[in-house]
Each structure stands twice: as structure tokens, then as C-alpha cells.
Amino acid sequence: MSMNHPEDDAIGPENVKVGIWQRRLVLYQRIAGGFMMFKGLVQWGALLGVGGAGARFVDLPLDAQVVTVFFAIVDILAGVGLWLGSTWGGALWLIAAALQIVAGMGFVQLSGFLVLLTILEMLMLAVYVLARFMAHHEEVR
């Protein structure tokens, strides 16, 4: 009589059990990663003068220049981390979002488009935290 134990299973994707919330989380991280890469490209557009909206980068106040360069780099990095499904991508996203709020409230006069992107990002973060919680507490059979 042969008993099949899980530790005797071959290693491979066909033996990995993934729950529905874990799948949803991975998909959502890809969507959020794409959003963050887009947001970073918007910052690069402002940095390089693409789009023609607003003042030229060199004419902006120093605090606005620093914030633009910072988020041009950090948003892209957070987007890549989220796309890859890494935990550091989510952590960097949370830090970048918090700093985006601080920058918008305290230092830089943001355009209406960036305010809209920041509000959308806060909503996306709330959904991410919920999906992360649900995936963590999911029982996989």
C-alpha cells in the first residue's frame, strides 16, 4: 500500500497550489506596476520637456525640480518591483505614495493631472492592501 506524501511530489509549477486571492494579487500587482511605470514616465516627460504642458523643467523652483527627478526614478523602480511581484516593489510603492502626498501638500504646487494621479494611486493602494491581506489569509488546498 503506497501513501503519497506532499513532500514526495516533484518540484515544479504543476505542484504549486495557488489560491484565487494570490492570483488576483499577482494580476493587481501587474496593473499597479504598469500604472507606476506610466506615472514615472509622466515625470520623465516633465523632466525632458515632453508634452508641452506647464513650465519648462529649468524654470521650475528647486523643490519642484528635486521632486520631479526623485519621482521619475522611484516611480519606475516601484513599478518594476510590482510588475515582478516582489515584496520590495510593494514596500517602495507605499513609501513613494506617502512621499508623494507629503511633496504635494508641503513643497510643490502640483498640476491638476498629478493631483488626479495621486488620488488614483491612493485608491489603488487601498485595494492593494486589501488584496494582500486576503491573499495572506487564504487557505490553499
N, C-alpha and C positions, 0 to 999 in steps of 0.2 A: 504494500500500500504506500503510494507516493504522496507526500504532502508538499504542496507548492508554497514556499515562503516568499514574501516580497523581497527579502534580501538576496534570494537566489535569481531574481529577474536580471536579464541583461540590461546593461546601461544603454540608454538611447531615448530618442524623443517619443517613441511609441509606448514607453513605460512611464512617462511623466504624466501625472494626474494634475490637470489644471482646471480650476473651478471657473464658473461663469463670471464671477466678480474679478477674478485675476485676469481673465481675457478682456473684460471691459476696461480694467485699469491699464493694461498694455495699449489697447486701442486709444484710450483717452490720453495717455502719455504721448502717443504719436501726434494726436491732434494738437495738444498743448505745445509740444515741441515745434511743430510747424508754425503755430501762432507766434511763439517766442523768436523763431528764426525770422519770420516776417517782421516782427517788431524791431529786431536788431537791424534788419535791412532798411527799415524806415529811418533808424538813427544814422546808419551809414549814408543814406541818401541825403539827410540833413548835413552830415559831415562833409560830403563831397559836392554838395550843391545841386543834387539831382532833384527834379520835381518842381523847382522854381517857387515853391510856397515859402513865405516867411523871409526873414533876413538871411543874408549870407553868413556862413559859419564864422568867418573872421570878424564880422561886425557884431556878433553876439557878445554879451557880457561874459567875463571869465568864468563865472559859476555855471552858466549855460553851456559853455564850451566843454568844461570838465564833465558835466553830467552827460552830455551828448556822447563824448568819447567813451566814458565809462559804460554806458548802457549799450553802445554799439558793440562792445566786446562781450559784456556779461550776458546780454540777452541771447546772443548767438551761442555762447557756451552753454547756457541753461537749456536752450532749445535742442542742442545736440545731445546733451545728457538725458533730457526727457525722451527724445526720439530713441535713444539706445536702451531706455528702460532702466537706467541706473538710479540708485538712490541719491547719488550726489547731484544728479540733474534736478531732482525734486527739491533738494535742500537749497541748491543755488537759485532755483526759481523762487522759493519762499523769501530768501534774502534779497534778491533783486526786486521782488514786488514790494517788500517793506521799504527798501531804499527808494523805490520809485515814488511811493506815497510821501516819504519824507522830503524828497527832492521837489516834488510838485507843490507841496504845502509850504515849504520853508525857503527854498532857494531860487527856484526857476519859475518864470512865468511860462507855463506850458501852453501850446496851441490847443484848440478845441479837439483836434484829431488825436493828440496824445492823451488828453483827458479821457476821451472815449475809449481808447485802447487800454488805459489804466483801469477804468471801471470794468471793462470786459475781462481784464486779467484778474481782478478781484473775484468776480463771479466764477471764473474758471478755476481759481484756486480753491474756492469753497467746494466745488464739485470734485476736485482732485482729492481734497482731504476726506470727503465722504467716501469716494471710491476706494481710497487707500485703506480707510477704516473697514469697509465692507470686505475687501479682499483679504485683509489681515485676519478677520474673524470668520472667514468662510471655512467650512468643513469640507474637505475634498475626500471623496470616497473612491 
